[in-house]
Amino acid sequence: MRRFIPIIAVIITAALIRLYNLSLPPLFFDESIHATILKSLFNGNYKYDPAYHGPLLYYLLSLPVYTLGENEFSLRILPAIAGIIVSVIPLLYGRYIGDEAAIISSLLVAVSPVIVNYSRFCRSDVFQLLLTALFAYFIFRYLENVKERGLNEVRFKNTVYLVAAFICLALFAALKETFYPFAAIFMLFFLFDIKKFRPGDLLASFVVFLLVYAAFYTNFFTYTAPLTNFSEFPAVKAVSYWKYQHDVARIAGPWYYYIELILLYDFPALIMAAFAVSLIIIKRDKSEFTSFIAFWFFASLIFFSYMQEKVPWLAVHVLFPMYILAGIGISKIERRRLKVFAALFCLLFATYGSVAVNLTNPVNPAEPALYLPTQYDVREFAEKTKNDTIYIFTNIGEYWPLAWYLKDHKTYFITSSVEGRTFHKGSYVVVNQTNDMKLNKELVEHEGTMVVRCWTFWTEPELWRIPEFIIWRKPLADVACMNFSVYVAR
């Protein structure tokens, strides 16, 4: 029974912080788009578009949405469950890093501010993390048995571990284009161990990978263009699209973006991870697993720091291996009291940040973990105007998540100018700042202002504000918002 106590503790901790008030924050920009694309899957006309990522996310979301209806909870419940499972995965690594390090690592993942946030979010990132973490476990189980039994004595049971690792990769590939750089990163590491893999096992695993990959990208072989047309092949479309996004720096940021993010939310864990790496180098640790975790951490940090797509959800891929290293580092501290202090400091610092960003104020634009958080005004406006006619004048891209919240309303989204327009009496007229200057105010009565989303440009913070952010969650820089003026036609 004692061995189950850490598992139960991790599950309870992870579940409480991921499931509590899961529906509280309104859907963010990307969440509302994913919810809308999900309908194309229900309608049978889904086609892969790398701008909105792979098909597996929509297949996963379809079950809770179909059974519970389309709402914030049904769109987020599976990511939350996946996040709970992710928290338990480090416990499986105990056979390689020791039980103490594994338990500390699991607890850090369970309370991680950023990982928790994207476990409460309708995106594919937490599913990617789950599959990557499982891949690491399965492939090292395979290598472990090869080492113990010898390459020629490997049995079918061990082959299953390698096949399972490749299934995880295939599912990852069906989620998001992030798969391709990670496939290259992992291939680079295991290339030096290629002689440890039995050719027949590799061939079987690769065939299974292709079958799973093809099944999802062809709508289970009902739409074969991705296999017969080179320009439609998912890998070609993905790499081409994201190379273009990198070249134009669509969401640019400084190279140290992720380092800043880690320092703000997890600097104690980062110090412990650095301590672990130093021990690996100084003591020339020959554990292939710990070398892999260190490689995973540095390779992902370097890659994402180089790429011109700086968004907080990508940090989960850097944070997970960092927490494993932090657990290793803490477990290697020889003095018992110092070890306990280090573990508690890392956990309490992360927990404080996690509660602040995920539970206390999950739409706070001061939080760097949040990207353009939708404000409560959007949902309140949707609830207030259920039976009304609404005209919304805005630019393409600005109407998310309004389009989702007003999907059952009598709403007209208009991307041309409001100038010269007339409206039926009692209708709501919602305009962005550009159209607000062109609207004939004699025809309408001002109702108020709707704040859609807010943000801060925190990557160049005023350093004196950092303590205020950490303690009181005040913004590191000035807050900007996208506001709409709301009028009622006379």
C-alpha positions in Angstrom: 0.0 0.0 0.0 2.9 2.4 0.8 4.1 2.4 -2.8 0.7 3.7 -3.9 0.7 6.7 -1.5 2.9 8.9 -3.8 0.7 8.0 -6.8 -2.4 9.0 -4.9 -0.9 12.2 -3.6 0.2 13.3 -7.1 -3.2 12.4 -8.7 -5.1 14.3 -6.0 -2.8 17.4 -6.2 -2.9 17.4 -10.0 -6.7 16.8 -10.2 -7.6 19.5 -7.7 -5.7 22.3 -9.4 -6.7 21.2 -12.9 -10.4 20.5 -12.4 -11.4 23.3 -9.9 -13.5 25.9 -11.7 -12.5 24.5 -15.1 -15.2 26.6 -16.8 -14.4 29.8 -15.0 -12.2 31.6 -17.7 -14.0 32.3 -21.0 -12.6 30.6 -24.0 -9.5 32.2 -25.3 -8.8 33.1 -29.0 -7.4 29.7 -30.0 -9.9 27.7 -28.0 -12.9 29.2 -29.8 -11.3 28.5 -33.2 -10.7 24.8 -32.2 -14.3 24.5 -31.1 -15.5 25.9 -34.4 -13.2 23.6 -36.5 -14.6 20.7 -34.5 -17.9 21.1 -36.3 -16.2 20.3 -39.6 -15.3 16.9 -38.1 -18.9 16.3 -37.1 -20.0 17.4 -40.6 -17.6 15.0 -42.3 -15.7 17.7 -44.2 -12.6 18.1 -42.1 -9.4 18.8 -44.0 -6.0 19.3 -42.5 -4.7 22.9 -42.3 -1.3 23.4 -40.5 -2.5 26.8 -39.3 -5.0 24.9 -37.0 -2.8 21.9 -36.4 -3.4 18.2 -36.8 -6.7 16.2 -36.7 -6.2 14.2 -33.5 -7.1 17.1 -31.2 -10.6 17.3 -32.9 -11.1 13.5 -32.7 -10.2 13.7 -29.0 -12.6 16.6 -28.3 -15.4 15.1 -30.2 -16.4 12.6 -27.5 -16.9 14.9 -24.5 -18.5 17.6 -26.7 -20.8 15.1 -28.3 -21.9 13.6 -25.0 -21.9 16.8 -22.8 -22.7 19.4 -25.3 -20.4 22.2 -26.5 -19.3 24.4 -23.6 -16.1 25.4 -21.7 -16.1 22.3 -19.5 -16.6 19.7 -22.3 -13.9 21.4 -24.4 -11.4 21.4 -21.5 -12.1 18.2 -19.6 -9.9 15.9 -21.7 -6.9 18.2 -21.6 -7.3 18.3 -17.8 -7.4 14.5 -17.6 -4.3 14.3 -19.9 -2.6 16.8 -17.6 -3.3 14.6 -14.5 -1.8 11.6 -16.3 1.2 13.7 -17.4 1.8 14.4 -13.7 2.1 10.7 -12.9 4.4 9.8 -15.8 7.6 10.8 -13.9 6.8 8.1 -11.3 7.4 5.6 -14.1 10.9 7.0 -14.5 11.8 5.9 -10.9 13.5 2.8 -12.2 16.1 5.1 -13.9 16.4 8.1 -11.6 15.3 6.7 -8.2 12.0 6.9 -6.5 12.8 10.0 -4.5 13.7 12.0 -7.6 10.6 10.6 -9.4 8.2 11.7 -6.7 9.6 15.2 -6.5 9.5 15.5 -10.3 5.9 14.3 -10.4 4.8 16.8 -7.8 6.6 19.6 -9.7 4.7 18.7 -12.9 1.5 18.5 -10.9 1.7 22.1 -9.7 3.6 23.7 -12.6 2.0 27.0 -13.4 2.4 26.7 -17.2 1.7 23.0 -17.5 -1.4 23.3 -15.4 -2.6 26.2 -17.4 -2.3 24.3 -20.7 -4.0 21.3 -19.0 -7.0 23.6 -18.5 -7.0 24.8 -22.1 -8.5 23.5 -25.3 -5.2 23.0 -27.1 -3.2 20.0 -28.1 0.0 20.9 -26.1 -0.7 18.8 -23.0 -1.5 15.8 -25.3 1.8 16.3 -27.0 3.5 16.4 -23.7 1.8 13.2 -22.6 2.8 11.3 -25.7 6.4 12.6 -25.6 6.7 11.5 -21.9 5.3 8.1 -22.7 7.6 7.7 -25.7 10.6 8.3 -23.4 9.4 5.6 -21.0 8.6 3.0 -23.7 11.8 3.4 -25.7 14.0 3.1 -22.5 12.1 0.0 -21.4 13.0 -1.5 -24.8 16.6 -0.5 -24.4 16.7 -1.8 -20.8 15.5 -5.3 -21.9 18.0 -5.3 -24.8 20.8 -4.5 -22.3 19.6 -7.3 -19.9 18.9 -10.0 -22.4 21.0 -9.2 -25.4 19.9 -8.1 -28.8 19.3 -11.6 -30.1 17.3 -12.7 -27.0 14.7 -9.9 -27.3 11.2 -11.4 -27.2 7.9 -10.2 -28.6 7.0 -8.5 -25.3 9.9 -6.2 -25.6 9.1 -5.5 -29.3 5.8 -4.2 -28.0 7.6 -1.5 -26.1 9.2 -0.1 -29.2 6.0 -0.3 -31.2 4.3 1.6 -28.3 7.0 4.2 -28.5 6.4 4.7 -32.2 2.6 4.8 -31.7 3.2 7.7 -29.3 5.2 9.4 -32.0 2.5 8.8 -34.6 -0.2 10.2 -32.4 2.1 13.2 -31.6 2.5 13.7 -35.4 -1.3 13.7 -35.8 -1.6 16.5 -33.2 0.7 19.2 -34.2 3.7 20.2 -36.4 5.9 20.4 -33.3 6.4 16.7 -33.9 8.8 17.2 -36.8 11.6 19.1 -34.9 11.2 16.7 -31.9 11.5 13.7 -34.2 14.8 15.2 -35.5 15.9 15.9 -31.9 15.2 12.4 -30.6 16.6 10.8 -33.8 19.8 12.6 -33.2 20.1 11.2 -29.7 19.2 7.6 -30.5 21.2 7.6 -33.7 24.3 6.8 -31.6 22.5 3.8 -30.2 21.1 2.5 -33.5 23.0 -0.9 -33.0 20.9 -1.5 -29.9 17.7 -1.7 -31.9 16.8 -4.9 -33.7 16.1 -4.1 -37.4 12.9 -6.2 -37.4 11.6 -4.3 -34.4 12.4 -0.9 -36.1 10.7 -2.0 -39.3 7.5 -3.2 -37.5 7.4 0.0 -35.4 7.9 2.2 -38.5 5.1 0.4 -40.4 2.7 0.9 -37.4 3.7 4.6 -37.3 2.8 5.1 -40.9 -0.5 3.3 -40.6 -1.6 5.5 -37.6 -0.2 8.6 -39.2 -2.0 7.9 -42.5 -5.3 7.0 -40.8 -5.7 10.3 -39.1 -4.6 12.5 -41.9 -6.9 10.7 -44.4 -10.0 10.8 -42.2 -9.4 7.0 -41.7 -8.7 6.5 -45.4 -11.8 8.2 -46.7 -9.9 11.2 -48.1 -6.7 10.0 -49.9 -5.3 13.2 -51.4 -2.7 13.6 -48.6 -1.2 10.2 -49.7 -1.5 10.7 -53.5 -0.7 14.4 -53.9 2.8 15.5 -52.8 1.8 19.1 -52.0 -1.0 17.8 -49.8 1.2 15.4 -47.8 0.9 16.5 -44.2 4.7 16.8 -43.5 5.2 18.9 -46.6 2.3 21.3 -45.7 3.4 21.5 -42.1 7.1 22.2 -42.7 6.3 24.7 -45.5 3.8 26.6 -43.4 5.9 26.9 -40.3 9.0 27.8 -42.2 7.0 30.7 -43.6 5.8 31.7 -40.2 9.3 31.6 -38.9 10.6 33.7 -41.8 8.0 36.4 -41.3 8.3 36.2 -37.5 4.5 36.1 -37.0 4.7 36.1 -33.2 8.2 37.3 -32.6 10.0 37.6 -29.3 13.6 37.8 -28.0 15.7 34.7 -27.9 15.5 34.6 -24.1 11.7 34.5 -24.1 11.5 31.1 -22.5 14.3 31.7 -20.1 12.4 34.7 -18.7 9.2 32.7 -18.5 10.9 29.9 -16.5 12.6 32.4 -14.2 9.3 34.1 -13.4 7.5 30.9 -12.6 10.1 28.3 -11.7 13.5 29.8 -10.9 14.1 27.5 -7.9 13.4 24.4 -10.1 15.7 25.8 -12.7 18.5 26.2 -10.2 18.0 22.5 -9.1 18.0 21.4 -12.7 21.3 23.2 -13.3 22.7 21.5 -10.2 21.7 18.2 -11.6 23.3 18.9 -14.9 26.5 19.9 -13.2 26.6 16.6 -11.2 26.0 14.7 -14.5 29.0 16.4 -16.0 31.3 16.4 -13.0 30.6 12.8 -11.9 30.4 11.7 -15.6 27.1 10.0 -15.0 26.8 7.1 -17.4 23.1 6.7 -17.1 21.7 7.0 -20.6 18.3 8.1 -19.3 19.6 11.1 -17.4 21.7 12.0 -20.4 18.6 11.8 -22.6 16.6 14.1 -20.2 19.4 16.6 -20.1 19.6 16.5 -23.9 15.8 16.8 -24.2 15.9 19.9 -22.0 18.7 21.7 -23.7 17.7 20.7 -27.3 14.1 21.9 -26.9 15.2 25.1 -25.1 17.7 26.0 -27.9 15.3 25.1 -30.7 12.3 27.1 -29.4 14.6 30.0 -28.5 15.8 30.1 -32.1 12.3 29.8 -33.7 10.4 33.0 -34.3 7.2 31.8 -32.7 7.4 32.8 -29.1 4.3 31.7 -27.3 3.9 30.4 -23.7 2.4 27.0 -24.5 5.5 25.8 -26.2 7.3 26.2 -22.8 5.7 22.9 -21.6 8.1 21.0 -23.8 11.0 22.6 -22.0 9.6 22.5 -18.5 8.8 18.8 -18.3 12.4 17.6 -18.7 13.6 20.5 -16.5 11.4 19.2 -13.7 12.8 15.7 -14.1 16.3 17.2 -13.8 15.2 19.3 -10.8 13.9 16.1 -9.1 17.3 14.5 -9.8 19.2 17.5 -8.4 17.1 17.7 -5.2 17.5 14.0 -4.6 21.3 14.3 -4.9 21.6 16.8 -2.0 23.3 15.0 0.8 22.1 17.0 3.8 18.6 15.9 4.7 17.4 19.3 5.9 18.8 21.1 2.9 17.1 18.6 0.6 13.7 19.0 2.3 14.1 22.8 2.2 15.0 22.7 -1.6 12.1 20.5 -2.4 9.6 22.6 -0.4 10.9 25.9 -1.8 10.6 24.6 -5.4 7.1 23.2 -4.8 5.7 26.1 -2.8 7.1 28.7 -5.3 5.5 26.8 -8.2 2.2 26.2 -6.3 1.9 29.9 -5.5 2.3 30.9 -9.1 0.0 28.1 -10.3 -2.8 29.1 -8.0 -2.4 32.8 -9.0 -2.5 32.1 -12.8 -5.0 29.3 -12.9 -7.4 29.8 -10.0 -7.3 33.2 -8.4 -7.4 35.3 -11.6 -7.3 33.1 -14.7 -7.7 36.1 -17.1 -5.1 38.3 -15.6 -3.1 39.9 -18.4 -0.2 40.4 -16.1 0.5 36.7 -16.2 3.1 35.8 -18.9 1.8 32.3 -18.9 -1.5 33.6 -20.5 -1.6 34.6 -24.1 -4.2 37.4 -24.9 -6.6 36.2 -22.2 -10.3 36.8 -23.0 -12.0 38.9 -20.4 -15.3 38.2 -18.7 -17.1 41.0 -20.6 -17.4 38.7 -23.6 -19.4 36.0 -21.9 -21.5 38.6 -20.0 -22.4 40.3 -23.2 -23.4 37.0 -24.8 -25.6 36.1 -21.9 -27.2 39.6 -21.9 -28.1 39.6 -25.6 -29.5 36.1 -26.3 -32.7 37.4 -27.9 -31.3 40.4 -29.6 -30.0 41.3 -33.1 -26.3 42.2 -33.1 -24.2 43.9 -35.7 -20.5 43.6 -35.1 -18.1 45.7 -37.2 -14.5 44.5 -36.9 -11.5 43.2 -38.8 -10.9 39.6 -39.8 -9.4 37.8 -36.8 -10.7 40.2 -34.2 -14.0 38.5 -33.8 -12.7 35.5 -31.9 -13.9 34.3 -29.4 -17.0 36.5 -30.0 -18.0 34.4 -33.0 -18.2 31.3 -30.7 -20.0 33.0 -27.8 -22.5 34.5 -30.2 -22.9 31.4 -32.5 -26.5 30.9 -31.4 -27.4 34.6 -31.5 -28.8 36.5 -34.4 -25.4 38.1 -35.1 -23.9 39.7 -38.2 -20.1 40.0 -38.4 -19.2 42.7 -40.9 -15.6 43.4 -41.9 -16.4 46.5 -44.1 -16.9 50.0 -42.7 -19.8 51.0 -40.6 -20.0 54.4 -42.3 -23.4 55.1 -43.9 -25.1 52.1 -42.2 -28.6 52.2 -40.6 -30.0 49.7 -38.1 -33.3 48.4 -36.8 -34.4 50.0 -33.5 -33.2 48.1 -30.5 -30.4 46.3 -32.3 -27.0 46.1 -30.7 -24.2 47.8 -32.7 -20.7 46.7 -31.7 -17.7 48.4 -33.2 -14.0 48.3 -32.9 -12.0 51.5 -32.4 -11.6 52.2 -36.1 -15.3 51.9 -36.8 -16.2 53.8 -33.6 -14.8 57.0 -35.2 -17.0 56.5 -38.3 -20.3 55.5 -36.7 -23.1 58.1 -36.8 -23.7 58.6 -33.1 -27.1 60.3 -33.8 -28.5 56.8 -34.8 -27.3 55.0 -31.7 -27.1 55.3 -27.9 -23.9 54.3 -26.1 -24.4 51.3 -23.9 -20.9 50.7 -22.7 -17.5 49.2 -23.5 -16.7 45.5 -23.9 -13.2 44.5 -23.2 -12.4 41.5 -25.3 -8.8 40.6 -24.4 -5.8 42.2 -22.7 -2.1 41.7 -22.7 1.3 43.1 -21.5 4.6 43.3 -23.4 6.4 41.8 -20.5 9.6 40.6 -22.4 11.2 43.9 -21.6 10.1 44.3 -18.0 10.9 47.2 -15.7 13.0 45.2 -13.2 11.7 46.9 -10.2 8.3 45.5 -10.9 9.4 41.9 -10.7 8.8 41.6 -6.9 5.4 43.2 -7.3 4.5 40.6 -9.9 5.8 37.6 -7.9 4.0 38.7 -4.7 0.9 40.6 -5.9 0.7 39.5 -9.6 0.9 43.1 -10.8 1.9 43.6 -14.5 5.5 43.8 -15.4 4.7 46.5 -18.0 1.7 48.5 -19.1 -1.5 46.6 -19.9 -3.1 47.0 -23.4 -6.6 45.9 -24.3 -8.7 45.3 -27.4 -12.0 47.1 -26.6 -15.3 47.3 -28.5 -17.8 50.0 -28.1 -21.4 48.8 -27.6 -24.3 50.8 -28.8 -28.1 50.3 -29.1 -29.9 51.6 -32.2 -32.5 54.3 -31.6 
